[in-house]
Amino acid sequence: MRFKKGNRWSKNGKGKLRYTTWRRMVFELNKRKVGLSRYYVCVKCNKKRKTTRVLHAHHIFSWNKFESKRYDSKNGVVLCVKCHNGFHRKYKYEALDKPDLLVEYLNGDKAVKSYIRENK
C-alpha cells in the first residue's frame, strides 16, 4: 500500500501506523465473518479474493467528520475497487454526513445498519 504525502498523516508517523492497523483489522474481521477464514469478500458484489490488492477498506462514518470513530475496527467495510468507486460516484460528498447512504448502497446490510444505529 502506498501513502500519498499530504495532511492526513501526522509528521511523527503515528497516524500512518494507526491507519494501517485499522485497515488490517477491517480486513481480518471481513475474512472471519464473510470469507470463512479463507477469502476477503466485497460486501456489495461478493467478489472473493485471497489478497487485499483489489479491495478497499471504506469508513462507514467518514474520516473527516467523525474523528472519534476514525480508527474503530467496526467502522469499516470491505469493498472492491469497482464498488467503492461506484459508491463515491453515486453519492459524492453527501456520504460524508450521512452514513445511512452506505446501508442504502449495500441494499440494507444488517451488520452496517446495526453499527450505525448503535453509534449515532
MODACOR-V936044 format. One record per pair of residues at least 6 apart in sequence whose C-alpha atoms are under 6 Angstrom apart, sorted by the first residue. I is the first residue (numbers start at 1). J is the second residue. Records with the same first field share a line. If there is no record, write none. Layout:
I: J + J
This chain:
9: 15 + 16
22: 71 + 73
25: 73
26: 73 + 76
31: 37 + 39 + 40
35: 41
39: 48 + 49 + 50
40: 48 + 49
41: 47 + 48
42: 78 + 79 + 80
43: 79
44: 106
54: 80 + 81
55: 79 + 80 + 81
56: 78 + 79 + 80
57: 77 + 78
58: 76 + 77
59: 75 + 76
60: 75 + 76 + 99
61: 99
62: 96
63: 70
103: 109
